[in-house]
Amino acid sequence: MSASRSSGTTDALGPDEGAGGTGEPVRPEPPASGGDGGGSGRGSDGDGGAPAADSGAELLAALLDGMDAALCAFDAGGVVTHWNREAERILGWSAQEAVGRAGFAGWAVRRADAHEVQGRLMAAMDAPGRQVHEFALLRKDGSRVLVRTQSARVLGAGGKPAGVYCAFSEVHAQIDLERAIALSEALLEDASWGVVLVDVDLRPTVLNAYASRALGGGRTALLGRPLGELVVQGVEELEAALQHVLAEGAPGAPAELWVTLRTAEGERRRCWRSGFLRLASPLAEEPVPLGVGWLFRDVTAAKLAQQEADRLRFRTSQLHRAVRTASECEDPMEAVTSLLDFAQAGFADHVLLDLTAGGPAAGEVMEGERLVRTAATPSDAPGPCLLVAGGSIPVRYGPGHPALQAVERTGSVRTSAGAGDAGGAAWAAERRWPRDAAHALCTVLRSRGRTLGVLTFLRAANRTAFERPDTAYAETVAARVAGAVDLARAVGAGGVAGPPGPVGA
């Protein structure tokens, strides 16, 4: 960028050179005042042209000194005619010390290298376009610095080469610039992270291929659209993070954001590990935010696996503690309630234990009249699982009830309230469950080849429905509960529904 700016400025100054190839291709000369019409019309009366020439010279000096690249110019004889402040900063030689010297020999270049350097620079007079070279130049303190130069000829008024200008910068600075450009291009192409540039209005302006795939759209179709059109849930947290970066700067560590995306296949729940960078203009005197660079990676699979591992570890620990506690209970039914207390923690909001009662026809279970509520957690508030006082009245489950289906299938049944059930209250009341229940998992109690009852776990609407891993855990708990219930019946413990005889296979 610096080189192109310097070359453009110098090219524009070509027409201001003195007529006839005076040897000063860039420095404008003020026209002679007065005269007999040989000057321009504006300078024909008196010295009216002098202020304009002085103003032009001052403007030229300001432009040269304000350039980001170092610039020097030579006339056709190789004499230095211009030297700006950036050249002084890099090499240490001031304009007063540099202008008027013949070439670089002995002061800006070692004498052994001077002929080659001067020849390569002045060769630009005979070739159109720019020539790029790398030279080792001398600083005023005697140290050497490697520079990359772009040189081009300057044409005089007659169209003949009248000199050369040379823009140069330190090689490491040029390499740093090239690396920065290469890095930005790589990030915005095929990086393994999503990269999105967001403007101050929090709208995407540039995104790479990874980000477009993650957001579910094309790279151009997503530009300028509000994030709320792409993210169904979690957009508030994402926009809050972007606004914080604009106001306070980048956070010290990546953040993990859970979002729900709207796609053609439906809504998808994803976890993005995100990092943020505040972008500021390098051309402003004070940092002016241009937006935010948002880098993210989809870690949904890893997070779900981690959550599943944590869940399994917790449930295994709970079962271990439950078994140890139950083994110390003298009453088998006390062991049952202890098992259910440990199993319910973090797994369900309510737990119900319904046991079968033997009848004239052994094993007959019709419309729930032979299922008796034996233990349950409070229906109106969290609490421990307790035996139901006087638990001998059958639970009036209607036909097709999930608990009856579990007995019929000798397995587990999962069910949830439908979208049409307002809050699930009517759905739960119809099934004689607590009113806040929205998800249920019923699993049968089996011991010694006999069905002893049904264990029901319930979750409220603010929790997710039961899934297959939950079913496996519930069946493990049910096996331990069934063993304790069978022991209670075998020893004739009080409060257990039904005789110890065989119950429906």
N, C-alpha and C positions, 0 to 999 in steps of 0.2 A: 504494500500500500504506500509505504514511504517512497519507494523508488519511483513508482508511477506518478506520485504527486510531484516529485522533484523534476522528473523529465517533462511532465506536462507544463510546468511553470517555465522551464528553460526554453522549451520549444516556442512558447508564446512570446518570449522576449526576442526571438530572432529578428523580426522586422524592425526592432528599434535600434539595430546596429548602425554604425556610421556608414555612409555611402563609400563605395570604393574599397571595402575590406580594410578598415583601419587597423585590424589586429586586436580590437576589443569587441568581441562578438556579443557580449551580453550587457556590458555597461553602456547605457544611453548617454550620449553627449548632448548638452544643451545647445540649441541652435544659436548662431551669432545674432546679437541684437542689432537692430537698425539695418542699414544696407539698402541696396537698390533693387529690391524685389527678388533677390536670390533666395530668400527664406520663404517660409510658409506664410500664408495669408494672415494667421493669427499673430505671428511675430513680426509683421512688417512695419508697424509704427512704434518707434521707440524700443523699449525693452519689455514690451508686453508679453513676450514668449518666455522669459526667464522664470517667472514663478511656476509656470506649467512644467518646465523641464525639471526644476528643483523638486516639485511635488512628485513627478514621475520617478526621479532618482530615489527619493525617500521611500516611496511605495515599493520600489524594487528591492531596496535594502531591507525593508520590513518583511517582505515576502521571503527573501532568502534566509534571513535570520530566524524566521518563524517555522522553517521547515523541520520535519522530524528526521530527515536524512541529512547526512553531511554532504555538502556540495562544493565543488571547486570548478573553475573554468580556465581554459587555456586559449590563448590566441593562436594564430596559425604558426607562430614561431615557437610555441611551447612555453610561453611566459604566463605565469599565473595571473589571472585578471580578477577572479572572484573567490571568496573564501567565507563561508558562513559560520555561525556560532556553533552548530553541531560538529563541523569539522574541527573547530577550535577545542570543543569538549573532548573529542576522541583523541586527537593528536597533541593537544596542548599548545599549538602554535596559533597566535592571534592573527587576525586579518592583516594588521600592519606589518607583521613579520613575514607573512606568506605572500601577499600580493606583490608582484613585480619580480619575484624570483624566476629564474629559468629552470623549469622542471622541478623534480623532487630530489635531484642528486645532492647528496651530502647533508641534507637536513631532514627530509621526510622519508628518504629511502637510502639504504647503504649504497656507497658508490659502486660496489661490485654489481649491484642489481639495478642501478639507475638506468642504464642504457636499455635493458630489456623492458623495464616497466614503462619508460617513456615511449618506447617504440610501440608497445601494445596499446597504450592509451591513445597516442596520436594516430594509430592506424584506423581509428574510427572515422577520421576525416575522409577516408577513401571508400568507406562501406556504408550503405544505407542501413537504417535501423539501429538497434542497440546491440552492444557487445558486452558480455558479462565475463569478468575476470576475478581472480582472487590474488591479492598481493599481500606481502608482509611489509607494513609501513613502520616508520620510526616515530615514536613519541618524542616530545621535547626533552623528557627526562632520560632518553636513551633506550627505553624499553621498546619492544616490538609488539605489534598488534596485527592480527590477520584480518583483512577486510575483504568484503565482496563488493565489486564495483560494477556499475552500469554506465557505460559511456556512449555518447552519440555525438555526431557532428552538428555544428551550427552553421547555417548557410548565411552568407552575406547578402547585401542588397541585390547583387547581380546574380544570385543563385549559385555562387561558387562557395566551397567550404571556406569558412573564415575562422574556425576554431573548434574546440571540443569542450563539452561539459561532462563532468564525471560526478555521479552520485554514489556514495559509498556508505557502508555501515559495517559494524563489527560482525564477523562471521557467526559467532555464537548467538548474537541477537537475531540474526537472520534465520539461523537454524531453529532457535526457540520459536520464532514466528511460524516457520514451516511445520514444526512439530505440533504447535497449537492448532493450526489449520487442519493438519492430517488427523489429529485426534478428534476434532469436532466433526469432520466428515465421516470418520469411522463410527463414531457414536450414533450419528444420524443415519447410518445405513444398516449394517448387519451386526450390531452389538448384541451380546447375550443378555443385556438389560434393556428394559423399556426406557426410552428417553423422550420426554415431552417438554417443550418450551412453552410456558404459559405467560401471557401478557398480564399487565396490571389489572385488567378486567377479569382475570381468571379464566381466560378462554385459550384453548390450544392454538398455537401458531405454527409449530413445527413438531413432528413426531416421527420416530423411526419405525421400521417394519415390525419389530417386536411389540411396540406400544400399540400399533394399529391392530395387530392380531389380538392382543389382550383386551382392548376396548371394543372389539367386535365391529370394526368398520375399515374403510379404506383410508389411506394416508391423507387424501385431500378431502374426503367427505366429512372427516371429523374436525377440520380446521374451522375455528371461529364459533363453534357451537358451545353453548353453556355445558358445564360438566353435569348439571342436573338432568340433561337429556340422555346422558350415557350411563350414569350411575343412579340406580333406584334408591338404594339405602347406603348410608355411609358418606354421602356427598357433603354433608355438613362438616364431618370431621376432616375430610380432605380439603375443603375450602378454608376451614379454620387453620389448618397447617400451612397452606399457601399464603394466607394473609399474615400469619405470624412471621413467615420468612421475609415477606415484603417489608414488614415493619421492624423486625428485630434482627433478622439475619438467620443463617442456617442453624438448625439444631445440632447438638454435638454428636448424636448417634442416630442411626436409622430408626424409623418408626414402622410398626406393623399395623396396617389398616385393613379392616374387614369391610368389604363392599359387596353389594348385590348389583350385578349388571343386567341391563335389558338387552337381550339378543334375539335374533330371529328364531332360535330354538327355545326361547323362554328365559326366565330369570336364572342367573348363575351366581352362587356365593363364592367369592374369591378372597384370598388374603394376599396383600401386596406389601412386601418389605420395601420401604420407600426412603430415599434420601433427597434432600432439597438443597439448592444453591440459589442465592440471590444474584441476579444478573444486573450489572451496572454498566453504564456507558463509559468507555475509556476516554472519550473525547471531552467529557464535561469536567469543569473545574471541581465540582462537588459530585459525589456519587449520586447519580440519578437512576433509580431502579427502572430497568427495562422489563422486568418480569421475573419469573422463577424457572430454574432448571429442575425438573422433577425426574429423578431416576428411580425405577422400581423393578422388582422381580417378583413373579408369581411364585409364592411358596405355599400354596394351598395344600398340595399333597403332603409336604413335609409337616405342616402344622396339624393337619388331620391325623397323620401317623403319630405325631407327638402327643396329641390329645388322647388318641386311642390308647397309647402306651401308658399315659398317666392315669387314664380311667381304669385300665386293667390292673395296674399296680395298686390303685386305691381299693378297688373291689376285692382283689385278692387279700389285701391287708384286712379289710373289713370282715371277710369270711373267716380268716384265721383268728381274728379277735372274737368273732361270734362263736366259733366252735369252742374256743378255750373257755369263754364265759359260760356257754351252755353246759359244758362238761362239769361245771361246779354247781349246777342247779340240781337240787334234790327232786323237785317236782318236774316231770317232763314237760308239762304245759308252760311252766315258767321258762324252761329252756326254749320253747317255741317262741314266746314273746321276745326273749332276748335275741334270738336269731333274727327275728323280723325287725327289731329296732336297729341292729347293725346293718342289715341288708337295705333298709329304707333310706339310710343316710346318703344324700347325694343322688339317689336313684329315683325316688318317687315322692309325691306329696302325701299320699294316703296308701294304706295297705289294709286289705280285708281278708279274713280267713273264714271260709265257709266249709264246714265238714258235713259229710253225708251221715244220715241216720238210717240204720237197718229197718226194714219193714217186713210185712208178710211175704212179699216176693223179694228175696234177697237181691240187692243190686239194682232195683227199679228206681229210676230217678225221672219223674215226670213233672214238667212245668215248675220245678224248683221246690215242690213241697217237702222234699226230703233233704234239702240243703239248709243247714242251720248256721246262722252267724255266731261264731265262737270267739273271735278276737278281732279288734279293729283299732285304728287310730282315730282320734277325735275328728269329727266331720266339719267343725267350724273353725278350728285353729290347729296349728302344729302341736304334736304331742306324742308320747310314747304309745306303743301298741299294748293294749290291755285286754284281758279277757272280758267278755260281755257278761255282766251279772245276770244269772238266770238264763243263760243262753240255750234255750230249748225250743224257741218258737221258730218255725221254718221261715226262710226268706222267700217272699212271694215273687220269684223271678218269672217273667212272662216267657212264652215260647220264643225260641230263637235268641235268648239271652246269651251273651258271650261266655258267661260262666258255664251254662248248660252245654254250649258248643264245645268247650274245652273238655267237659266230662265225656261227651259223646265221641269226640275225636281221640280222646286219651292223649292230648297234646296241649299246645298253647294257641291262644287266639289274641291277635292284636286288633284294636279298633280305635277310631277317633271320631270326634264330633264333626259333622259336615259343615260346609260353609253357610248353609241355610239355617243352622241352629244358632240362635242369638246367644252368643256367649257360652253356648254349650249347656246352659242351665236346664232347659227343657229336656235335652238329650240325656243329661245325667240323672235328672229326676225320674224319667221314664224307666231307667235301668236301676233305680234305687241305689244310686251312688251319691256322694257329696256333690253339692251344686256347682262347685268350682272345677269338677273333673271334666277334662276335655280329651284325654288320651288314656287308654286302658290296655292292660296286658294281663290276661287270665291264663294261668297254667295249672294243670291238674296235679294233685298230690297222689303219688303212687308208692306203695310199699308192699313187698312180698306178693307182687302180682295183683294187688287190690287197689281200687280207687277209694281214697279216703276223703277227698274233698277238692276244693278249688282255692287257689291263692291268687288274689287280684291286686295288682299295683296300679295306682292312678296318678296321673300328672295333670296339673292345671294348664290353662290355655297359653300361658306365657312360656311354656317349655316345649321342647320338640317332641314329636311323637316317638313311640318306642320303635326300635329297629332290631334287626336280627341279632347283633351282639347283645342287646338288652334281653332278648328272649333266652339266649344261652345262659346268661347270668341268672335270670329269674328261675329257670329250670334247675340250676345248681342249688339255689336257695330252697326251692320246693322239695328237692330230694332230701335235704337235711331236715326240713320241717316235717315232711312225711314220716321220716324215721322217728322223730320225737313224738309225733301224734300216735304212731303205731305202738310205740312203747307205752304211752299213756293209756291207751286202750287195753293193752296186754296186762298192765298192772292194775287196771280199774281205777285210774285217777279220776277224781271228781271234776265235774264241769266239762267233760268231753262227750260230745253228742254220739249216741248210738252205742250198741253193745260191741264187745270185742270180736264178735263173729264175722264171717266173711261178708264183704260188701261188694257190690257190683263190679265185675271184672271189666 
